Amino acid sequence: MERWVQSCRHELFDRCLVWNERHLRHALREYERFYNQHRAHQAMNQAAPLRPTPDPITDPERIIDLNIRRRDRLGGVLHEYSPAA
Protein backbone atom coordinates (compact mmCIF):
# COMPACT_ATOMS: atom_id res chain seq x y z
CA MET A 1 0.00 0.00 0.00
CA GLU A 2 2.86 2.36 0.79
CA ARG A 3 4.22 1.90 -2.73
CA TRP A 4 0.83 2.76 -4.27
CA VAL A 5 0.47 5.88 -2.11
CA GLN A 6 3.99 6.99 -3.01
CA SER A 7 3.32 6.44 -6.73
CA CYS A 8 0.03 8.31 -6.50
CA ARG A 9 1.69 11.18 -4.71
CA HIS A 10 4.61 11.50 -7.13
CA GLU A 11 2.72 10.90 -10.38
CA LEU A 12 -0.50 12.71 -9.54
CA PHE A 13 -0.52 15.05 -6.56
CA ASP A 14 2.92 16.54 -7.14
CA ARG A 15 1.60 17.68 -10.56
CA CYS A 16 -1.92 18.91 -9.92
CA LEU A 17 -3.83 21.11 -7.52
CA VAL A 18 -6.90 19.53 -5.94
CA TRP A 19 -9.78 21.99 -5.62
CA ASN A 20 -12.28 20.09 -3.46
CA GLU A 21 -13.40 16.64 -2.36
CA ARG A 22 -15.26 15.97 -5.62
CA HIS A 23 -12.15 16.79 -7.64
CA LEU A 24 -10.03 14.63 -5.31
CA ARG A 25 -12.34 11.62 -5.75
CA HIS A 26 -12.36 12.07 -9.53
CA ALA A 27 -8.55 12.32 -9.66
CA LEU A 28 -8.13 9.23 -7.47
CA ARG A 29 -10.61 7.24 -9.59
CA GLU A 30 -8.76 8.19 -12.78
CA TYR A 31 -5.38 7.38 -11.24
CA GLU A 32 -6.63 4.01 -9.99
CA ARG A 33 -7.83 3.11 -13.51
CA PHE A 34 -4.55 4.33 -14.99
CA TYR A 35 -2.50 2.40 -12.39
CA ASN A 36 -4.37 -0.89 -12.79
CA GLN A 37 -5.22 -0.89 -16.48
CA HIS A 38 -2.48 0.96 -18.29
CA ARG A 39 0.61 1.94 -16.27
CA ALA A 40 3.53 -0.40 -16.90
CA HIS A 41 5.04 -2.07 -13.85
CA GLN A 42 8.71 -3.02 -13.92
CA ALA A 43 8.21 -5.99 -11.59
CA MET A 44 5.60 -7.40 -13.99
CA ASN A 45 7.75 -7.26 -17.15
CA GLN A 46 6.21 -3.91 -18.19
CA ALA A 47 2.61 -5.15 -17.99
CA ALA A 48 -0.25 -3.50 -16.13
CA PRO A 49 -1.79 -5.52 -13.27
CA LEU A 50 -5.11 -6.14 -15.07
CA ARG A 51 -3.61 -6.87 -18.51
CA PRO A 52 -1.45 -9.73 -19.82
CA THR A 53 2.21 -9.21 -20.60
CA PRO A 54 2.55 -7.74 -24.11
CA ASP A 55 4.19 -9.83 -26.81
CA PRO A 56 7.67 -8.57 -27.71
CA ILE A 57 8.14 -6.99 -31.13
CA THR A 58 10.97 -8.83 -32.85
CA ASP A 59 10.22 -8.10 -36.50
CA PRO A 60 12.49 -5.21 -37.63
CA GLU A 61 9.83 -3.97 -40.08
CA ARG A 62 7.31 -3.53 -37.26
CA ILE A 63 9.86 -1.71 -35.12
CA ILE A 64 10.67 0.77 -37.91
CA ASP A 65 6.99 1.54 -38.61
CA LEU A 66 5.88 1.62 -34.98
CA ASN A 67 3.15 4.24 -34.56
CA ILE A 68 2.24 5.30 -31.04
CA ARG A 69 -0.82 7.23 -29.90
CA ARG A 70 -0.89 9.28 -26.72
CA ARG A 71 -4.04 9.87 -24.72
CA ASP A 72 -3.97 12.52 -22.02
CA ARG A 73 -5.88 11.89 -18.81
CA LEU A 74 -6.67 14.36 -16.05
CA GLY A 75 -5.90 17.32 -18.25
CA GLY A 76 -2.49 16.04 -19.30
CA VAL A 77 -1.20 14.98 -15.87
CA LEU A 78 -1.29 11.30 -16.86
CA HIS A 79 -0.47 9.97 -20.33
CA GLU A 80 -1.47 6.65 -21.87
CA TYR A 81 0.52 5.35 -24.82
CA SER A 82 -0.74 2.64 -27.15
CA PRO A 83 0.15 1.35 -30.60
CA ALA A 84 -1.91 2.89 -33.41
CA ALA A 85 -3.88 0.52 -35.63
C-alpha positions in Angstrom: 0.0 0.0 0.0 2.9 2.4 0.8 4.2 1.9 -2.7 0.8 2.8 -4.3 0.5 5.9 -2.1 4.0 7.0 -3.0 3.3 6.4 -6.7 0.0 8.3 -6.5 1.7 11.2 -4.7 4.6 11.5 -7.1 2.7 10.9 -10.4 -0.5 12.7 -9.5 -0.5 15.0 -6.6 2.9 16.5 -7.1 1.6 17.7 -10.6 -1.9 18.9 -9.9 -3.8 21.1 -7.5 -6.9 19.5 -5.9 -9.8 22.0 -5.6 -12.3 20.1 -3.5 -13.4 16.6 -2.4 -15.3 16.0 -5.6 -12.1 16.8 -7.6 -10.0 14.6 -5.3 -12.3 11.6 -5.8 -12.4 12.1 -9.5 -8.5 12.3 -9.7 -8.1 9.2 -7.5 -10.6 7.2 -9.6 -8.8 8.2 -12.8 -5.4 7.4 -11.2 -6.6 4.0 -10.0 -7.8 3.1 -13.5 -4.5 4.3 -15.0 -2.5 2.4 -12.4 -4.4 -0.9 -12.8 -5.2 -0.9 -16.5 -2.5 1.0 -18.3 0.6 1.9 -16.3 3.5 -0.4 -16.9 5.0 -2.1 -13.8 8.7 -3.0 -13.9 8.2 -6.0 -11.6 5.6 -7.4 -14.0 7.8 -7.3 -17.1 6.2 -3.9 -18.2 2.6 -5.2 -18.0 -0.2 -3.5 -16.1 -1.8 -5.5 -13.3 -5.1 -6.1 -15.1 -3.6 -6.9 -18.5 -1.5 -9.7 -19.8 2.2 -9.2 -20.6 2.6 -7.7 -24.1 4.2 -9.8 -26.8 7.7 -8.6 -27.7 8.1 -7.0 -31.1 11.0 -8.8 -32.8 10.2 -8.1 -36.5 12.5 -5.2 -37.6 9.8 -4.0 -40.1 7.3 -3.5 -37.3 9.9 -1.7 -35.1 10.7 0.8 -37.9 7.0 1.5 -38.6 5.9 1.6 -35.0 3.1 4.2 -34.6 2.2 5.3 -31.0 -0.8 7.2 -29.9 -0.9 9.3 -26.7 -4.0 9.9 -24.7 -4.0 12.5 -22.0 -5.9 11.9 -18.8 -6.7 14.4 -16.0 -5.9 17.3 -18.2 -2.5 16.0 -19.3 -1.2 15.0 -15.9 -1.3 11.3 -16.9 -0.5 10.0 -20.3 -1.5 6.7 -21.9 0.5 5.4 -24.8 -0.7 2.6 -27.1 0.2 1.3 -30.6 -1.9 2.9 -33.4 -3.9 0.5 -35.6 
